[in-house]
Amino acid sequence: MNPRVFFPSAGLVLALVIAGAVWTEPVGDAIAAVQQFLTLQFGWFYTAVVGLLLVFVLAVLVHPNFRRLRLGPPDSRPEYTYLSWFAMLFSAGMGIGLLFYSVAEPVLHYLEPPRGEPGTVDTANEALRLTFYHWGLHPWAIYIIVALSLAFFSYRHDLPLSIRSALYPLIGKRINGIAGDIIDTLAVVGTLLGVATSLGLGVMQVNAGLEHVGLIEVSTRNQILLIVGIMGIATVSVLSGLNNGIRVISRVNLFLGAALLVFVAAVGPTVVILSALLQTFGTYVQGLVELTFRTDIFRGREWQADWTLFYWAWWIAWCPFVGMFIARVSRGRTVGEFIMGTLLVPTGFTFVWLSVFGATALHQEMLDSELGAIVQASESQALFAMLETLPIAAITVPLATVVIVGYFVTSADSGALVMNILASGGDPNPPLFQKLFWAVLTGAAAAVLLVAGGLQALQTATLTAALPLAVVLLIIAWGLWTAFRADAYQAHEVTPMPEPPIQKLVRYLDERRGSQGGRR
């Protein structure tokens, strides 16, 4: 244990949990006031940070010397296969949230658009594009910054697997002092609140799924009981370790989710889905720069606060957790391979998922179904309401609930693992009792936020945690670029790039002409 990180971070979260349990109504009012202040005063800052981080990641990817560096010694090789690697990336990085919003978000943008008239064809196109925007390249760019810095400094330079290590090029050995302690404490608190937000959303949707199959009704009390039960499963997974618990559940999640995806694509409006995927991808790429730096300053920022700023804060609050987890499973890969795999593959799968579920939901709503009214009344019911309109809902609704529980478990146990590592000074195998402590505290925080204010409280918690972390991310990017420059120009440490086939052919022909000329 690192007591200078463990006790401050645990104390801050425990204070929030106790205050929310004892003074529920005043805490709920304070949460609403904090949310309004942050969105009005710092909305531009969240937008700028996320845009700059995406630019940074793309700059590293296209840099010919940076992308050759390996996350570990030059002779190291990846520990996990591509299948296991992608499964763990997706389960940790998206999981619950994508299941919660893949139907609800496009429908809500269609009925309550930020621009234009609701319920039109143009609004339907824009609704899916905005959903792509929120779930596309930007969150993975944020995760990559943290994951890349942790893996690079830990596996290549033998520094602790901790956020503070990313500051080593800037402040040197002072990362072991108060500056490093503050950075790691912010990371632990941000991680816990970000994971608690996902768990809160997940348990709301599990409760809705169980109500659909007639088991229990939707209520805060039942949601808290579900948190207790599912966190018990997550604790068992935590105790079984990374290879036995998280890896196995992640692969099961991926296969079950893929089965659900294929089913909806096959029995739903397949042509509409494929057309929507192509069209929305094109409009997303075309308007990426404009979307990235949009603030809607003269239109009113209520919609952006409820959607874009919440998402950016959510991804930032999650980045220590997801970044640490991705770093933990990415040792041995090159920087280029790491960025390509982490940025493009999960984003591509996400776009397919959003097109299948989102376009199906929009198609149903445009045919004058009751889906929109259900979604507006309860976002957690959206996925199940859409599945009810398709065949064999008696099978697919329980299957979707199982997938949500699986992502709930992987988010909880991998989050507990990451918080434990950060609070233990970067020890990759921290004490067992601390894993249990962080798992229980995460569940308690999610329960208190649900009681204190439901979805609004969850959103405010992420906005609050993300503000200082956004500053930390900019510093990390600066330190990472400095370190890359130092390493990339040491020729003996750079992994040679393979010679392109066309250059091999040109060199062969030149050698042939030279040898023939010599014989003559």
N, C-alpha and C positions, 0 to 999 in steps of 0.2 A: 504494500500500500504506500502511496505517496500522500501523507497526511495533509500536505499543503494544498492538494487538489481535492482529495476525497471529502474532507470535512466541510470546506466552503461550498462545494457543489451540492453535496447531500443536504447541508443545512438550508441552502436557498430553496431547494425543491421541497423539503419537508415543511418549511415555513409556508410555502404556497399551499401545500396539501392541507395543513392544519387550519390555515386561515380560511380556505374554501369550505372546509367541513364545519367550522364553528360559526363563521360569519358569511354564510352563503350569499345572502342578498346584497350586502355591501360590496362583497368581492365581485359579484356579477355587475353591479353598477360601475365599479372601478374598471373592470374589463372593457365595458362599452366605451368609457371615456378614453382609455388608453388607445383603443383601436382607432377612434376618430382622430386623435392627435397624431398618431404615427402615419396614417394614410394621408392626412392633409399636409403635414410638414416634411415627410421623408419619402413620399411616393416616388418623386423624381430620382432619389438616391438609389432605391432598389432597382429602378429601371436602368439607370446608368451602369450600376455594378454588374448586373446580369449581362447586359450588352457587351461590356468590356471583357468579361470573362470568356464569352463565346469567341470574340475576336482573338483573344490570347491563345486559346486552344487551337484554333485554326492556324494561327501563325506558327505555333510549335510544330503542327502536323506538316506544314509545307516547308519547314526549314530542313534542308538536306542533311545537316550535321546533327541536329537535335534528335530527329526521328530514328537515327541509327543507334543511339545509346540504349543500353539494356538495363532493365530494372533488376540489377544484381550484378555479380561478376560477369565478365565477358563470356565465360564458358557456361553460364547457368542456363537452364531450360525450364519451361513452364511445368508446374506441378499438376495441373488439372487439364483434362481434355477440353476441346472447344465446347462440347455439349454441356459438360458440368459447369464450365466457366460462364457461359451465356445464361444458363438456368439460374445460377446464383446471382448474377448481375441483375437479371430482370426481377427476381423475387424480392431482392433487397431494395432495388431502386424504385420500383413502381408498385407492383402488387395490389394492395388493398385500394389505394387511391384510384387506380385505373378501373378496377371493377366498380367502384362507387360512382365515378363520374362519366364513364364511357357512354352511357345512355342519357344520364341526367343533364350533362352539360350541353350537348348539341340541342336537345329539346328546349332547354331553358333559354339558350341564345336565340333560338328560332322564335320563341314566344315573347321574350323580353330582350330584344337586341340593343346593343349600345348605339347603333346607328341604323337608320332606315325604318321601314314599316314592318311590324311583326307579321309573321304568317305568309310571307311572299317567297317566291322561288329564289330571288337574290339573297334574301335573309337566310334561307336554308343553306345556300352555298357558303355564305359568310360564317354561319354557325359552326359548320364543320371545319372551316379554315382556322377559326379562333381556337377550336379545341386542339387541332394539330399544333398550333402555336404554343399553347400552354404545356403540351406534353411532348414536344419534339426535341430539338437540339439543345435548347437552353438548360433544362434541368441536368442533362447529362454533362454539359460543359461545366456546370458548377461542381458536380460530383468529381469530374476528372481532375480539376485543380487540386482538390484535397488528396484524392487517391494517388495521383502522380507524384505529388511532393512526398507523401508518406512512403510510398514504395521506393522512390528514388533515393531518398536520404537514408532510409532504414536498410534496404537490401544492397545498395551500392556503396554506401559510406558508413554503415554500421552504427548509425545513430538510433536512438530509441524509436519504436513505432508509436510516435506521438505527434500531435499537431505542432508542438513547440519546435520539433526538429526542422520544420520548413523555414524557420527564421535563422538557422545557423549561418547562412551566407551573409546575413545582414548584421547580426549582433554577436556571432561567435559563441563562446562558452557561456555567455550570459543567458542562454536559453535555459540553463539549469537554475537560474535565480527567479526573482519575483515575476519578471516579464513572462517567462515560460509557464509559471504556475497560473497566471491570469489567463493566458491563452487556452491552456488545457481546461481550466475551470469553465470558461465560456463555452468551450466545445462540449463538455459533459452536460451542462445545463441545456444548451441548445439541442443536443442530441436527444435528451430525455423528453423535452417538450415537443420536439418534432415527431418522435416515435409515439408519444402519448396522443398527439393529434391523429395520427394514422390509426391507432388502436381505437380511439373514440369513433372515427368514421366507420371503421371495420365492424365494431360491435353494434353500431346502429343498423348496419346493413345485415349482419347475421340475425339480429332480432327481427328485422323485417322479413327475412327469408323463412325463419321459423314460424312467424305468424302466417305466412302464405301457405305453409304445409299444415297449419292447424295445431301447432304444438304449444306456443306461448304467445301472449299478446305483446304489443309494443308498449314498453314503459321504461322509465329510468331505472326502476328497481330491477327489472329483468336484465337490463343492459349491464348493470353493475354485477349481477350474479353471473352473467356470461363472461365478463372480464375476469372474474375470479376463476371460473372453470377453464377458460382458454389459456389464461396465464399459468395455470397448473400444468397444462400440456406443454406450454413453452418452456417451463422450468425443467421438465424432464428432457426436452430437446437440448437445453443449455448444458445440462449435466452430462449429456452423452457426447458433447464435443462437436467440433466443426465438421469433421469427416463423416461421423455417424449420424448426427442429428440434422444440422442445417443443410448439408449437401443432399441427403436423401429426400428430405421434405421438399427442397427446392425443385428437384427433378420431378417428383410426383406432382407438384403444383404446375410445372410447365406442361406436363403431358395432359393433365386433366383440363387445364385452361385451353390447350390446343384442341382437345376433343370438343369442348364447348364452342370454340371459335369455328371449327370446321362444320359443326352441326348447324349453327346459325347461318353461316355462309351458304350452306347447301340448301336448307329449307326456306331461307329468307329470300328477299329480292336480289338474287345473285348478280344480275346484270346491273342493277342500280348500285350495288356495293362496289363492283369492279370499276364502273364509270366514275363513281364518287371518289374512289381512291386515286385514280389517275388525275382527275380534274383538281381535286383538293391539293394533291401534292404539287401540281404545277402552280396553282395560285399561292400556295405556301412559300415555295421557293421564290417566286416572282416578287412577293411583298415582304420578304423576310426582314430587310433592313428597316422598312417603314414600320412594321409591326414591332420590331425590337425596341425602337426608340420612341414609340408612341406614348404620350402622357395624357392626352385628352384634356389639357389644361383649360381650354375655353368651352368645353362641352359639359363640364361637371364630372367629378371623379368618383361618383358613387359606384358605377359599374366596375370601373377599373380597380377600386379598392376591394370590392367583393370578389373579384375574379383574378385579374392578373397579379396584383400586388400580393394577394393571399398566396397564390401559387409561387411567386418568386420567394416570398418569405418562407414558405413551406420547404421548398427545395434547399434554401440556404440553411435553415434549421436542421434539415436532414443530412447536409453534406458531411459533417464530421463522422456520422454513423455510416452512411453509405460509402463515403470515401475510404474510411478505415477498412470497411469490410471488403471493398473492391481491391484495395492494396493487399489485404491479407491473402487473397486468392489469385494474385496476378504476378507473383514473383517469377522472374526469368523471361518475361516478354520484353520486346523492344518497345521504345516509346511510341514509335509509329504504329506498330501492331496493337499496342494497348489503346491508343486514341481511336484508331479505326474501329476496333472491336467494341469499345465502350461507347463511342459516339454514334456510330452508324447502325450497328446490328440491333441493339435494343430500340433505337428510334424507328427503324424500319418495321420491326415487329409491332411497336406501339401504333404506328400509322395503319397497319393492316387491322389491328384490333379495333381501333377507333372507327375505321371505315365500316367494318362488319357490324358492330353494335350501334354506332352512331347513325350510319346511313339507314340501317334497318328501322331504327326508332323514328328518324325523320320521315321516312317513307310511310310508316304507319300513321304518324301524326298528320301528314298531308292528305291521307285518305280519310280524314275525319274520324279518327279513333279517339278514345278517351285517355290515351296515354299522357298527353300534355297536362290534363287536369290532375292526374295522379301524381305526376312528377312535381308540379307546382305545390301540391299539398304535402308531399314527403319525398325528398330526393333519394332517401334510402330505399324506397319502393320501386325506383325506376327500372332497374335491371330485371326484377322479378315480374313487373307489370308487362315489360316487353316480351319476356319469355312466355308469359301466359297466352300471348296471341299466336304462338307458334305451336306445332305439334309436340306431343309427349311432354307437356309442361310438368306432368307429375314426376318425370325423371330429371329434367333439366334444372328445375328450380332447386331440388335438393342437391344436385351436383354443383350448381353455382354456389350454394351455401357452404358446401365442403371446401371448394376452392378458396372462398373468402377466409374460412377458418385456417386453411393451410398457409395463406399469405399472412394472416394475423400471427400465426405461430413463428414463421420465419422472421417477420419484422421484430417481434418481441425478443426472440432469443438472440438474433444477431445484434440487435440494439443493446441488449444487456452485455453481450460479449465486448462490444466496442467501448461502452461506458466503463466497463471493468478494466480494459487495457489502458484507457486514458487516465483513470484514477490510480493506476498501479505504475505510473512512470514509463509506460510503453512496454511493459512485460507482456509478451504474446501469450503466455500461459499463466494468467493471474490466479489468485486464490479462489477456491470454489465458493466459499461463503459470500464473497463479494458479488459473484454472479447472481446468487439468489437475492441479495440485497437490492441490486439494481433492477432485476426483473420485477420484484414486488413493488418497488417504489414507482416504476413506470406504470404499472397497472393502477396503483393508487392515484397517481397524478391524472391519468385518463378518466378515472371514475369521478374525481372531484371536479374536473373541468366540465364533464357532462352534467353534473348536478348544478354547478354554479351558473352555467349559461348555455349549455349545449353546443351547437355548431359555432356560434359567435365566440364563445369562450375558447374553443379550440383554435379558431382563426387568430384571435388576439394573442394567444400564447405563442404561436409561431411568429407573428409579426414582431413581438417584443424580443424573442430570442434571436431573431435574424439580424436585427439592427447592428449590434456590435460584431457579430460574425461576418457581416458584409465587409466591414473594415478589415477584419483579419484576412479575408479572402484576397483582397487587393494586395496586402502585404505578402501573403504567401506567393502570389503570382510573381511579384517583384523578386523575391528570394529565389524562386524556381528558375526564372530566366537568368539570373546571375549565376546560379550553379550550372545550368546547361552550358552557358558560354564558357565557363571555366573547364568543364569536362570535355566539351565537343572538340576543342582544339588540342587535346592531348592525343596524338595520332595512335599511340599504342593501345588506347582504351576504346577506340571507336570500332564497332563491328563493321567490317567491310560490306559495302553494298554490292549485291550481285550485278554482274555486267549484263545490261539489257541484250536480248538476242540480236537486235539489229546492229548493235556495236560489235558483237562477236563476229557477225557476218562480214562487216566492213573490215575488221582487223584481219580476218582470215583471207579475204580477197587481196588486201594490201600485202600480206606476207607471201601469198602465192605469186603476185606480180613481181615482188622483190626477188624471190628465189629464182623465178624464170629469167629475170633480167641478169642475175648473177651468173647463171649457167651460160647465157649467150655471150 
